[in-house]
Amino acid sequence: MTSPKIELHIHLEGAAPPELVRRMAAEKHVDLSGIFDAQGRYAYDGFLDFLRVYEAATQVLTGPDDFARLTRAVLEEQAEKGVIYTEMFLSPEFCGGADLSAWREHLAAIEEAAREAERDHGIVMRGIVTCIRHFGPGRARATARCAAETAGDFVTGFGMGGDENAGRARDFAWPFDMAREAGLGLTSHAGEWGGPASVSETLDHLRVARLGHGVRAIEDPGLVERLVEDGIVLEVCPGSNVALGLYRWDRHPVERLRAAGVKLTISTDDPPFFHTDMEAEHDRLERHFGWDEDVFARVAAVAADAAFCDEATRTRLKERIGA
């Protein structure tokens, strides 16, 4: 599919090309044995081991210049696959340990790299500052402070990733309240491993406009109705769900959710870990569910409306996708 694409759910570190990580490891003499397979791809066994490998790979990212280098590489790859706008999950935990001063330095480097990519490749990036659930509510507060203190034209959202079964959503209400008061758009991973109850609790206590994944809402018809009525947008990452063993492609609920009237978008999550990209996602959705250009155009329009960006940017996006 060559149509312009909008991606709202991709983790910066999780999008790191394996060859770039190996190159950085060699330059810094960091031992990353055990996280790649014989073909040089990321290797893991299940979701928790995926988190281990993910965090191990971030060891090579030790300063602002590394994150600038990573940002340029990821945005160039996205642009090659037709992505014109992306919202990238950024974690202050990986950028100086959620220290505000260090975070500002890292963020400045990331933003400069994003400006270069927009100039050179036409792709627009915005940042969603993301706390890591399994690191606990205390550290999430420090991350929320980083988000609130740097909210603006580039940092436009706040979210939560990590192990969905660690703690309860209500434990993280304070960081989300802080981010909301700072004017940031809110999203959170839910309804991937925690089931429909995770979705309900996240909506009740974190009051987000979007949900990362959210696909297991399909198991509760009443919850599906709630998503439709409240206009909650799901950031669906089918290839990620399949790669981690949550669904088979032919059993994925993305089409059932769309047919039920749920607003949803399509993203890649951590593309090199799941051997995917936005073109591959579109190709598989066409093959398995018969999605055509009209469906993809409507999904792109949902993404444009749901994006955490200013209205001038939204207008330009709609012009580029023909919405």
Helices and strands as residue ranges (DSSP letters): E 5-11, G 13-15, H 18-28, H 47-57, G 58-60, H 64-80, E 83-90, H 100-121, E 124-132, G 133-135, H 137-149, E 155-161, G 169-172, H 173-181, E 185-190, H 196-206, E 210-213, G 215-219, H 221-230, E 233-236, H 238-243, G 249-251, H 254-259, E 263-266, H 278-289, H 293-306, H 311-321
